Amino acid sequence: MGILLHIIARLLLNILKPIGEIFAVTYCVITFKFKKISHYYMEVALVEDVYGNVCMQYLFNVVLIKKDGYKFGNGEEKISSVIGKNKVAKKLTRLGSLIDKSLNKLDSNHSIKSIDNNV
């Protein structure tokens, strides 16, 4: 059942997401709510971040963290939060540390600031 639901959800997303994005941006432009465009894409990015944490959990748990590290895969947590928790615990692999350093170039101490202690 899970596989079937995933296929249906993916099909709907692939068909409707471009339409939804075009509509959102057009609506914001027509209504002169230009600042809402950035907010819209920030919300989309946050959801995609959590989605990536779930979708990539098996790969990330093997290549980004040591075996006894804090695991990826929680559907309520962002990738950066998991990286931050593993950075603090010194459980990142070399690739995990490289990704953390790359994130820090975009936003200083990004993974540490992203840690969600409620998860």
MMTF fields as JSON, N, C-alpha, C and O atoms, coordinates in Angstrom:
{
  "mmtfVersion": "1.0.0",
  "mmtfProducer": "UNKNOWN",
  "numBonds": 475,
  "numAtoms": 476,
  "numGroups": 119,
  "numChains": 1,
  "numModels": 1,
  "chainsPerModel": [1],
  "groupsPerChain": [119],
  "chainIdList": ["A"],
  "bondAtomList": [4, 2, 8, 6, 12, 10, 16, 14, 20, 18, 24, 22, 28, 26, 32, 30, 36, 34, 40, 38, 44, 42, 48, 46, 52, 50, 56, 54, 60, 58, 64, 62, 68, 66, 72, 70, 76, 74, 80, 78, 84, 82, 88, 86, 92, 90, 96, 94, 100, 98, 104, 102, 108, 106, 112, 110, 116, 114, 120, 118, 124, 122, 128, 126, 132, 130, 136, 134, 140, 138, 144, 142, 148, 146, 152, 150, 156, 154, 160, 158, 164, 162, 168, 166, 172, 170, 176, 174, 180, 178, 184, 182, 188, 186, 192, 190, 196, 194, 200, 198, 204, 202, 208, 206, 212, 210, 216, 214, 220, 218, 224, 222, 228, 226, 232, 230, 236, 234, 240, 238, 244, 242, 248, 246, 252, 250, 256, 254, 260, 258, 264, 262, 268, 266, 272, 270, 276, 274, 280, 278, 284, 282, 288, 286, 292, 290, 296, 294, 300, 298, 304, 302, 308, 306, 312, 310, 316, 314, 320, 318, 324, 322, 328, 326, 332, 330, 336, 334, 340, 338, 344, 342, 348, 346, 352, 350, 356, 354, 360, 358, 364, 362, 368, 366, 372, 370, 376, 374, 380, 378, 384, 382, 388, 386, 392, 390, 396, 394, 400, 398, 404, 402, 408, 406, 412, 410, 416, 414, 420, 418, 424, 422, 428, 426, 432, 430, 436, 434, 440, 438, 444, 442, 448, 446, 452, 450, 456, 454, 460, 458, 464, 462, 468, 466, 472, 470],
  "bondOrderList": [1, 1, 1, 1, 1, 1, 1, 1, 1, 1, 1, 1, 1, 1, 1, 1, 1, 1, 1, 1, 1, 1, 1, 1, 1, 1, 1, 1, 1, 1, 1, 1, 1, 1, 1, 1, 1, 1, 1, 1, 1, 1, 1, 1, 1, 1, 1, 1, 1, 1, 1, 1, 1, 1, 1, 1, 1, 1, 1, 1, 1, 1, 1, 1, 1, 1, 1, 1, 1, 1, 1, 1, 1, 1, 1, 1, 1, 1, 1, 1, 1, 1, 1, 1, 1, 1, 1, 1, 1, 1, 1, 1, 1, 1, 1, 1, 1, 1, 1, 1, 1, 1, 1, 1, 1, 1, 1, 1, 1, 1, 1, 1, 1, 1, 1, 1, 1, 1],
  "groupList": [{"groupName": "MET", "atomNameList": ["N", "CA", "C", "O"], "elementList": ["N", "C", "C", "O"], "formalChargeList": [0, 0, 0, 0], "bondAtomList": [1, 0, 2, 1, 3, 2], "bondOrderList": [1, 1, 2], "singleLetterCode": "M", "chemCompType": "L-PEPTIDE LINKING"}, {"groupName": "GLY", "atomNameList": ["N", "CA", "C", "O"], "elementList": ["N", "C", "C", "O"], "formalChargeList": [0, 0, 0, 0], "bondAtomList": [1, 0, 2, 1, 3, 2], "bondOrderList": [1, 1, 2], "singleLetterCode": "G", "chemCompType": "PEPTIDE LINKING"}, {"groupName": "ILE", "atomNameList": ["N", "CA", "C", "O"], "elementList": ["N", "C", "C", "O"], "formalChargeList": [0, 0, 0, 0], "bondAtomList": [1, 0, 2, 1, 3, 2], "bondOrderList": [1, 1, 2], "singleLetterCode": "I", "chemCompType": "L-PEPTIDE LINKING"}, {"groupName": "LEU", "atomNameList": ["N", "CA", "C", "O"], "elementList": ["N", "C", "C", "O"], "formalChargeList": [0, 0, 0, 0], "bondAtomList": [1, 0, 2, 1, 3, 2], "bondOrderList": [1, 1, 2], "singleLetterCode": "L", "chemCompType": "L-PEPTIDE LINKING"}, {"groupName": "HIS", "atomNameList": ["N", "CA", "C", "O"], "elementList": ["N", "C", "C", "O"], "formalChargeList": [0, 0, 0, 0], "bondAtomList": [1, 0, 2, 1, 3, 2], "bondOrderList": [1, 1, 2], "singleLetterCode": "H", "chemCompType": "L-PEPTIDE LINKING"}, {"groupName": "ALA", "atomNameList": ["N", "CA", "C", "O"], "elementList": ["N", "C", "C", "O"], "formalChargeList": [0, 0, 0, 0], "bondAtomList": [1, 0, 2, 1, 3, 2], "bondOrderList": [1, 1, 2], "singleLetterCode": "A", "chemCompType": "L-PEPTIDE LINKING"}, {"groupName": "ARG", "atomNameList": ["N", "CA", "C", "O"], "elementList": ["N", "C", "C", "O"], "formalChargeList": [0, 0, 0, 0], "bondAtomList": [1, 0, 2, 1, 3, 2], "bondOrderList": [1, 1, 2], "singleLetterCode": "R", "chemCompType": "L-PEPTIDE LINKING"}, {"groupName": "ASN", "atomNameList": ["N", "CA", "C", "O"], "elementList": ["N", "C", "C", "O"], "formalChargeList": [0, 0, 0, 0], "bondAtomList": [1, 0, 2, 1, 3, 2], "bondOrderList": [1, 1, 2], "singleLetterCode": "N", "chemCompType": "L-PEPTIDE LINKING"}, {"groupName": "LYS", "atomNameList": ["N", "CA", "C", "O"], "elementList": ["N", "C", "C", "O"], "formalChargeList": [0, 0, 0, 0], "bondAtomList": [1, 0, 2, 1, 3, 2], "bondOrderList": [1, 1, 2], "singleLetterCode": "K", "chemCompType": "L-PEPTIDE LINKING"}, {"groupName": "PRO", "atomNameList": ["N", "CA", "C", "O"], "elementList": ["N", "C", "C", "O"], "formalChargeList": [0, 0, 0, 0], "bondAtomList": [1, 0, 2, 1, 3, 2], "bondOrderList": [1, 1, 2], "singleLetterCode": "P", "chemCompType": "L-PEPTIDE LINKING"}, {"groupName": "GLU", "atomNameList": ["N", "CA", "C", "O"], "elementList": ["N", "C", "C", "O"], "formalChargeList": [0, 0, 0, 0], "bondAtomList": [1, 0, 2, 1, 3, 2], "bondOrderList": [1, 1, 2], "singleLetterCode": "E", "chemCompType": "L-PEPTIDE LINKING"}, {"groupName": "PHE", "atomNameList": ["N", "CA", "C", "O"], "elementList": ["N", "C", "C", "O"], "formalChargeList": [0, 0, 0, 0], "bondAtomList": [1, 0, 2, 1, 3, 2], "bondOrderList": [1, 1, 2], "singleLetterCode": "F", "chemCompType": "L-PEPTIDE LINKING"}, {"groupName": "VAL", "atomNameList": ["N", "CA", "C", "O"], "elementList": ["N", "C", "C", "O"], "formalChargeList": [0, 0, 0, 0], "bondAtomList": [1, 0, 2, 1, 3, 2], "bondOrderList": [1, 1, 2], "singleLetterCode": "V", "chemCompType": "L-PEPTIDE LINKING"}, {"groupName": "THR", "atomNameList": ["N", "CA", "C", "O"], "elementList": ["N", "C", "C", "O"], "formalChargeList": [0, 0, 0, 0], "bondAtomList": [1, 0, 2, 1, 3, 2], "bondOrderList": [1, 1, 2], "singleLetterCode": "T", "chemCompType": "L-PEPTIDE LINKING"}, {"groupName": "TYR", "atomNameList": ["N", "CA", "C", "O"], "elementList": ["N", "C", "C", "O"], "formalChargeList": [0, 0, 0, 0], "bondAtomList": [1, 0, 2, 1, 3, 2], "bondOrderList": [1, 1, 2], "singleLetterCode": "Y", "chemCompType": "L-PEPTIDE LINKING"}, {"groupName": "CYS", "atomNameList": ["N", "CA", "C", "O"], "elementList": ["N", "C", "C", "O"], "formalChargeList": [0, 0, 0, 0], "bondAtomList": [1, 0, 2, 1, 3, 2], "bondOrderList": [1, 1, 2], "singleLetterCode": "C", "chemCompType": "L-PEPTIDE LINKING"}, {"groupName": "SER", "atomNameList": ["N", "CA", "C", "O"], "elementList": ["N", "C", "C", "O"], "formalChargeList": [0, 0, 0, 0], "bondAtomList": [1, 0, 2, 1, 3, 2], "bondOrderList": [1, 1, 2], "singleLetterCode": "S", "chemCompType": "L-PEPTIDE LINKING"}, {"groupName": "ASP", "atomNameList": ["N", "CA", "C", "O"], "elementList": ["N", "C", "C", "O"], "formalChargeList": [0, 0, 0, 0], "bondAtomList": [1, 0, 2, 1, 3, 2], "bondOrderList": [1, 1, 2], "singleLetterCode": "D", "chemCompType": "L-PEPTIDE LINKING"}, {"groupName": "GLN", "atomNameList": ["N", "CA", "C", "O"], "elementList": ["N", "C", "C", "O"], "formalChargeList": [0, 0, 0, 0], "bondAtomList": [1, 0, 2, 1, 3, 2], "bondOrderList": [1, 1, 2], "singleLetterCode": "Q", "chemCompType": "L-PEPTIDE LINKING"}],
  "groupTypeList": [0, 1, 2, 3, 3, 4, 2, 2, 5, 6, 3, 3, 3, 7, 2, 3, 8, 9, 2, 1, 10, 2, 11, 5, 12, 13, 14, 15, 12, 2, 13, 11, 8, 11, 8, 8, 2, 16, 4, 14, 14, 0, 10, 12, 5, 3, 12, 10, 17, 12, 14, 1, 7, 12, 15, 0, 18, 14, 3, 11, 7, 12, 12, 3, 2, 8, 8, 17, 1, 14, 8, 11, 1, 7, 1, 10, 10, 8, 2, 16, 16, 12, 2, 1, 8, 7, 8, 12, 5, 8, 8, 3, 13, 6, 3, 1, 16, 3, 2, 17, 8, 16, 3, 7, 8, 3, 17, 16, 7, 4, 16, 2, 8, 16, 2, 17, 7, 7, 12],
  "groupIdList": [1, 2, 3, 4, 5, 6, 7, 8, 9, 10, 11, 12, 13, 14, 15, 16, 17, 18, 19, 20, 21, 22, 23, 24, 25, 26, 27, 28, 29, 30, 31, 32, 33, 34, 35, 36, 37, 38, 39, 40, 41, 42, 43, 44, 45, 46, 47, 48, 49, 50, 51, 52, 53, 54, 55, 56, 57, 58, 59, 60, 61, 62, 63, 64, 65, 66, 67, 68, 69, 70, 71, 72, 73, 74, 75, 76, 77, 78, 79, 80, 81, 82, 83, 84, 85, 86, 87, 88, 89, 90, 91, 92, 93, 94, 95, 96, 97, 98, 99, 100, 101, 102, 103, 104, 105, 106, 107, 108, 109, 110, 111, 112, 113, 114, 115, 116, 117, 118, 119],
  "secStructList": [7, 2, 2, 2, 2, 2, 2, 2, 2, 2, 2, 2, 2, 2, 2, 2, 2, 2, 2, 2, 2, 2, 2, 2, 2, 2, 2, 2, 2, 2, 6, 6, 7, 2, 2, 2, 2, 2, 2, 2, 2, 2, 2, 2, 2, 2, 2, 2, 2, 2, 2, 2, 2, 2, 2, 6, 2, 2, 2, 2, 2, 2, 2, 6, 5, 7, 6, 6, 1, 7, 7, 1, 7, 7, 6, 6, 1, 7, 2, 2, 2, 2, 2, 2, 2, 2, 2, 2, 6, 6, 7, 5, 7, 2, 2, 2, 2, 2, 2, 2, 2, 2, 2, 2, 2, 2, 1, 6, 6, 2, 2, 2, 2, 2, 7, 7, 6, 6, 7],
  "xCoordList": [0.828, 0.0, 0.871, 0.555, 1.973, 2.854, 3.462, 3.592, 3.834, 4.434, 3.412, 3.731, 2.196, 1.146, 0.843, 0.715, 0.73, 0.491, 1.634, 1.414, 2.855, 4.023, 3.961, 4.216, 3.625, 3.55, 2.478, 2.708, 1.319, 0.238, 0.643, 0.444, 1.209, 1.636, 2.695, 2.651, 3.64, 4.709, 4.148, 4.549, 3.224, 2.605, 1.865, 2.01, 1.071, 0.338, 1.294, 1.078, 2.341, 3.316, 3.99, 4.104, 4.434, 5.125, 4.229, 4.704, 2.942, 2.009, 1.6, 1.568, 1.29, 0.704, 1.711, 1.395, 2.907, 3.868, 4.212, 4.174, 4.547, 4.844, 3.662, 3.842, 2.462, 1.27, 1.106, 0.819, 1.29, 1.171, 2.206, 1.895, 3.435, 4.492, 4.215, 4.344, 3.838, 3.522, 2.363, 2.404, 1.34, 0.198, 0.615, 0.219, 1.417, 1.832, 2.598, 2.305, 3.572, 4.375, 3.514, 3.597, 2.703, 1.821, 0.87, 0.676, 0.287, -0.64, 0.065, -0.478, 1.272, 2.011, 2.362, 2.333, 2.691, 3.012, 1.764, 1.8, 0.679, -0.57, -1.092, -1.638, -0.925, -1.439, -0.375, -0.583, 0.762, 1.859, 2.395, 2.801, 2.394, 2.926, 4.27, 4.436, 5.214, 6.493, 7.287, 7.979, 7.197, 7.932, 7.42, 8.146, 6.173, 5.584, 6.228, 6.2, 6.805, 7.435, 8.607, 8.743, 9.442, 10.582, 10.109, 10.671, 9.084, 8.535, 7.982, 8.181, 7.299, 6.745, 7.86, 7.746, 8.939, 10.027, 10.799, 11.36, 10.838, 11.47, 10.671, 11.246, 9.345, 8.501, 8.656, 8.725, 8.711, 8.895, 10.247, 10.339, 11.284, 12.612, 12.63, 13.261, 11.953, 11.912, 11.221, 11.68, 10.128, 9.41, 10.271, 10.309, 10.951, 11.81, 12.997, 13.482, 13.464, 14.556, 14.129, 14.869, 12.957, 12.438, 12.192, 12.502, 11.643, 11.4, 12.724, 12.795, 13.752, 15.073, 15.633, 16.299, 15.375, 15.834, 15.227, 15.902, 13.966, 13.291, 13.737, 14.104, 13.702, 14.024, 15.464, 15.739, 16.357, 17.781, 18.338, 19.551, 17.478, 17.944, 18.923, 19.928, 18.674, 19.559, 20.932, 21.963, 20.931, 22.194, 22.943, 24.128, 22.257, 22.91, 23.425, 24.492, 22.682, 23.128, 24.393, 25.134, 24.644, 25.852, 27.019, 28.147, 26.767, 27.884, 28.17, 29.27, 27.223, 27.454, 27.749, 28.311, 27.373, 27.595, 28.229, 28.139, 28.871, 29.437, 28.301, 27.194, 28.589, 27.541, 26.751, 25.555, 27.382, 26.692, 26.198, 25.889, 26.128, 25.667, 24.159, 23.441, 23.691, 22.262, 21.72, 22.248, 20.696, 20.23, 19.344, 18.571, 19.486, 18.589, 17.295, 17.275, 16.205, 14.977, 13.744, 12.64, 13.89, 12.721, 11.956, 12.527, 10.682, 9.848, 9.494, 8.721, 10.045, 9.799, 11.091, 11.111, 12.165, 13.466, 14.151, 14.039, 14.859, 15.598, 16.969, 17.503, 17.518, 18.837, 19.89, 20.744, 19.835, 20.839, 20.819, 21.865, 19.653, 19.549, 20.279, 20.989, 20.099, 20.774, 22.284, 23.054, 22.7, 24.135, 24.679, 25.758, 23.946, 24.384, 24.514, 25.486, 23.544, 23.601, 24.804, 25.458, 25.093, 26.245, 27.563, 28.582, 27.552, 28.76, 29.112, 30.267, 28.114, 28.33, 28.848, 29.728, 28.291, 28.679, 29.949, 30.404, 30.519, 31.707, 31.474, 32.306, 30.337, 29.949, 29.833, 29.336, 30.28, 30.243, 31.405, 32.513, 31.155, 32.232, 32.934, 32.538, 33.945, 34.628, 33.671, 33.689, 32.834, 31.869, 30.847, 30.462, 30.411, 29.487, 30.097, 29.424, 31.369, 32.067, 32.217, 32.118, 32.455, 32.572, 31.242, 31.225, 30.15, 28.837, 28.575, 28.054, 28.931, 28.761, 29.563, 29.055, 30.795, 31.621, 31.03, 31.088, 30.465, 29.831, 28.623, 28.421, 27.82, 26.667, 27.114, 26.458, 28.225, 28.741, 29.195, 29.218, 29.557, 29.934, 28.716, 28.827, 27.558, 26.319, 25.748, 25.16, 25.929, 25.352, 26.237, 26.298, 26.913, 27.846, 27.173, 26.096, 27.825, 27.314, 25.912, 25.093, 25.643, 24.3, 23.759, 22.652, 24.538, 24.014, 23.804, 22.85, 24.665, 24.512, 23.267, 22.502, 23.064, 21.875, 20.591, 19.507, 20.715, 19.543, 19.098, 18.043, 19.883, 19.537, 18.17, 17.884, 17.333, 15.981, 15.967, 15.927, 15.999, 16.024, 14.652, 14.534, 13.623, 12.28, 12.025, 10.969, 12.989, 12.837, 13.695, 13.721],
  "yCoordList": [-1.197, 0.0, 1.258, 2.237, 1.223, 2.384, 2.737, 3.912, 1.712, 1.956, 2.592, 3.538, 2.078, 2.621, 4.077, 4.921, 4.371, 5.754, 6.663, 7.802, 6.158, 6.951, 7.265, 8.399, 6.277, 6.482, 7.516, 8.405, 7.4, 8.358, 9.758, 10.728, 9.864, 11.172, 11.786, 12.984, 10.988, 11.492, 11.973, 13.023, 11.207, 11.623, 12.946, 13.852, 13.048, 14.294, 15.463, 16.553, 15.237, 16.296, 16.739, 17.935, 15.776, 16.122, 16.88, 17.738, 16.573, 17.255, 18.613, 19.603, 18.663, 19.874, 20.897, 22.085, 20.47, 21.422, 22.555, 23.715, 22.277, 23.401, 24.359, 25.574, 23.803, 24.649, 25.502, 26.696, 24.883, 25.609, 26.705, 27.79, 26.441, 27.451, 28.62, 29.779, 28.318, 29.386, 30.229, 31.458, 29.574, 30.301, 31.164, 32.326, 30.605, 31.35, 32.618, 33.7, 32.478, 33.634, 34.65, 35.851, 34.176, 35.071, 35.806, 37.014, 35.094, 35.699, 36.789, 37.877, 36.492, 37.486, 38.722, 39.841, 38.524, 39.659, 40.494, 41.721, 39.842, 40.557, 41.331, 42.424, 40.764, 41.423, 42.287, 42.774, 42.477, 43.315, 42.837, 43.648, 41.543, 40.953, 40.281, 39.071, 41.1, 40.585, 39.885, 38.904, 40.373, 39.757, 38.357, 37.529, 38.1, 36.775, 35.698, 34.52, 36.087, 35.113, 34.452, 33.228, 35.25, 34.708, 33.834, 32.769, 34.289, 33.517, 32.175, 31.143, 32.196, 30.973, 29.968, 28.796, 30.428, 29.516, 29.061, 27.965, 29.879, 29.444, 28.3, 27.324, 28.427, 27.354, 26.07, 24.978, 26.201, 25.038, 24.383, 23.158, 25.188, 24.65, 23.893, 22.84, 24.407, 23.731, 22.374, 21.393, 22.319, 21.053, 20.065, 18.876, 20.554, 19.685, 19.181, 18.073, 19.987, 19.589, 18.394, 17.418, 18.473, 17.366, 16.139, 15.012, 16.367, 15.295, 14.597, 13.369, 15.391, 14.833, 14.015, 13.006, 14.43, 13.687, 12.287, 11.316, 12.187, 10.883, 10.068, 8.901, 10.689, 9.963, 9.462, 8.384, 10.239, 9.917, 9.24, 9.066, 8.857, 8.367, 7.198, 7.198, 6.22, 5.06, 5.433, 5.013, 6.224, 6.683, 7.579, 7.367, 8.573, 9.505, 8.809, 9.158, 7.825, 7.103, 6.295, 5.991, 5.95, 5.192, 6.121, 5.859, 7.207, 7.997, 9.286, 9.824, 9.803, 11.088, 10.975, 11.895, 9.852, 9.714, 8.365, 7.41, 8.323, 7.062, 6.165, 6.633, 4.868, 3.882, 4.19, 3.905, 4.758, 5.025, 6.472, 6.961, 7.153, 8.539, 8.652, 7.653, 9.871, 10.179, 10.01, 10.613, 9.215, 8.78, 9.798, 10.534, 9.809, 10.52, 9.728, 8.532, 10.385, 9.675, 10.141, 9.713, 11.011, 11.496, 12.48, 13.469, 12.223, 13.047, 14.402, 15.147, 14.735, 16.047, 16.847, 17.874, 16.378, 17.019, 17.325, 16.565, 18.444, 18.855, 18.183, 17.779, 18.072, 17.473, 18.21, 17.581, 19.535, 20.327, 20.053, 20.086, 19.788, 19.481, 18.183, 18.095, 17.181, 15.896, 16.064, 15.51, 16.821, 17.075, 17.805, 17.471, 18.792, 19.534, 18.655, 18.767, 17.787, 16.882, 15.953, 15.67, 15.479, 14.605, 15.363, 14.804, 16.618, 17.438, 17.616, 17.455, 17.948, 18.13, 16.835, 16.863, 15.702, 14.405, 13.841, 12.754, 14.591, 14.159, 12.816, 11.911, 12.715, 11.48, 11.651, 10.752, 12.783, 12.986, 12.267, 12.23, 11.704, 11.157, 12.327, 13.479, 12.044, 13.112, 13.811, 15.036, 13.03, 13.623, 14.461, 15.539, 13.971, 14.731, 16.05, 17.08, 16.019, 17.241, 18.203, 19.418, 17.665, 18.498, 19.195, 20.381, 18.48, 19.082, 20.146, 21.217, 19.861, 20.842, 22.109, 23.215, 21.961, 23.128, 23.913, 25.142, 23.206, 23.882, 24.69, 25.817, 24.117, 24.841, 26.077, 27.117, 25.959, 27.082, 28.243, 29.388, 27.96, 29.046, 29.871, 31.065, 29.225, 29.936, 30.65, 31.726, 30.036, 30.554, 30.074, 28.875, 30.983, 30.629, 29.765, 30.098, 28.657, 27.704, 27.196, 26.987, 27.0, 26.638, 25.39, 25.409, 24.31, 23.061, 23.163, 22.594, 23.867, 24.034, 24.865, 24.536, 25.931, 26.771, 26.039, 26.386, 25.036, 24.298, 23.164, 22.569, 22.861, 21.742, 21.949, 22.99, 20.939, 20.963, 19.989, 18.774, 20.511, 19.655, 19.096, 18.3, 19.504, 18.984, 17.687, 17.074, 17.263, 16.028, 14.95, 13.822],
  "zCoordList": [0.0, 0.0, 0.0, -0.675, 0.765, 0.834, -0.512, -0.856, -1.271, -2.581, -3.519, -4.238, -3.513, -4.367, -4.006, -4.893, -2.726, -2.296, -2.71, -3.122, -2.602, -3.017, -4.514, -4.921, -5.323, -6.774, -7.116, -7.936, -6.491, -6.753, -6.304, -7.035, -5.11, -4.598, -5.499, -5.778, -5.955, -6.82, -8.157, -8.66, -8.727, -9.99, -9.833, -10.655, -8.772, -8.534, -8.317, -8.845, -7.546, -7.285, -8.585, -8.852, -9.386, -10.634, -11.598, -12.342, -11.592, -12.487, -11.927, -12.658, -10.639, -10.061, -9.532, -9.48, -9.141, -8.562, -9.524, -9.114, -10.781, -11.686, -11.846, -11.915, -11.905, -12.029, -10.777, -10.864, -9.61, -8.348, -8.207, -7.714, -8.633, -8.546, -9.479, -9.086, -10.698, -11.65, -11.119, -11.187, -10.597, -10.051, -8.874, -8.786, -7.96, -6.765, -7.138, -6.63, -8.022, -8.427, -9.184, -8.925, -10.102, -10.85, -9.914, -10.048, -8.984, -8.019, -7.208, -7.016, -6.737, -5.946, -6.77, -6.257, -8.041, -8.912, -9.185, -9.083, -9.528, -9.848, -8.64, -8.788, -7.45, -6.239, -5.563, -4.451, -6.231, -5.726, -4.37, -3.538, -4.159, -2.929, -3.25, -3.092, -3.703, -4.174, -3.079, -3.351, -1.846, -0.732, -0.422, 0.127, -0.774, -0.525, -1.396, -1.04, -2.531, -3.416, -2.698, -2.718, -2.072, -1.337, -0.173, 0.081, 0.521, 1.646, 1.151, 1.791, 0.029, -0.564, -0.842, -0.484, -1.48, -1.82, -0.585, -0.581, 0.458, 1.704, 2.332, 2.813, 2.322, 2.86, 2.044, 2.608, 0.72, -0.141, 0.156, 0.231, 0.325, 0.623, 1.946, 2.044, 2.954, 4.252, 4.148, 4.732, 3.411, 3.237, 2.445, 2.764, 1.425, 0.625, 1.439, 1.211, 2.381, 3.269, 4.131, 4.251, 4.718, 5.538, 4.652, 5.04, 3.483, 2.517, 2.167, 2.108, 1.941, 1.631, 2.777, 2.547, 4.005, 5.178, 5.191, 5.533, 4.821, 4.796, 3.585, 3.716, 2.407, 1.171, 1.118, 0.59, 1.659, 1.551, 2.799, 2.91, 3.738, 5.026, 4.93, 5.64, 4.094, 4.042, 3.485, 4.012, 2.419, 1.843, 2.829, 3.085, 3.38, 4.312, 5.562, 6.067, 6.07, 7.267, 7.011, 7.946, 5.769, 5.427, 5.096, 5.514, 4.35, 3.838, 4.604, 4.482, 5.388, 6.057, 7.546, 8.14, 8.152, 9.596, 9.913, 9.142, 11.071, 11.552, 12.029, 12.297, 12.132, 12.436, 13.698, 13.755, 14.696, 15.961, 16.054, 17.141, 14.9, 14.883, 14.997, 14.941, 15.156, 15.197, 13.782, 12.847, 13.612, 12.297, 11.569, 12.181, 10.264, 9.366, 9.249, 9.54, 8.825, 8.512, 9.242, 8.905, 10.241, 10.967, 10.089, 9.627, 9.856, 8.997, 9.571, 8.968, 10.726, 11.332, 11.487, 12.165, 10.862, 11.068, 9.745, 8.783, 9.707, 8.512, 8.48, 9.514, 7.295, 7.1, 7.916, 8.54, 7.917, 8.635, 10.133, 10.782, 10.681, 12.105, 12.432, 13.434, 11.58, 11.801, 11.652, 12.437, 10.657, 10.481, 11.705, 12.194, 12.2, 13.382, 14.616, 15.362, 14.831, 15.991, 15.896, 16.9, 14.683, 14.498, 14.565, 14.972, 14.172, 14.3, 15.772, 16.166, 16.578, 18.011, 18.645, 19.506, 18.206, 18.767, 18.113, 18.467, 17.154, 16.416, 15.712, 15.774, 15.05, 14.363, 12.85, 12.171, 12.309, 10.866, 10.192, 10.728, 9.03, 8.213, 7.518, 7.696, 6.749, 6.003, 5.052, 4.933, 4.375, 3.454, 4.228, 3.777, 5.38, 6.216, 6.659, 6.665, 7.03, 7.433, 6.26, 6.433, 5.077, 3.882, 3.588, 3.259, 3.703, 3.485, 4.547, 4.235, 5.787, 6.863, 6.57, 6.751, 6.127, 5.794, 4.629, 4.611, 3.66, 2.521, 2.975, 2.523, 3.865, 4.397, 5.177, 5.132, 5.886, 6.677, 5.806, 6.26, 4.562, 3.653, 3.253, 2.977, 3.226, 2.901, 4.12, 4.007, 5.286, 6.527, 7.673, 7.944, 8.34, 9.404, 10.48, 10.974, 10.831, 11.836, 11.5, 12.395, 10.224, 9.783, 10.483, 11.021, 10.476, 11.039, 12.55, 13.08, 13.23, 14.682, 14.979, 15.885, 14.225, 14.414, 14.025, 14.494, 13.177, 12.688, 13.599, 13.377, 14.613, 15.487, 16.105, 16.696, 15.955, 16.52, 17.69, 17.492, 18.887, 20.077, 20.44, 21.372, 19.717, 19.966, 19.22, 19.377, 18.407, 17.635, 18.256, 17.764]
}
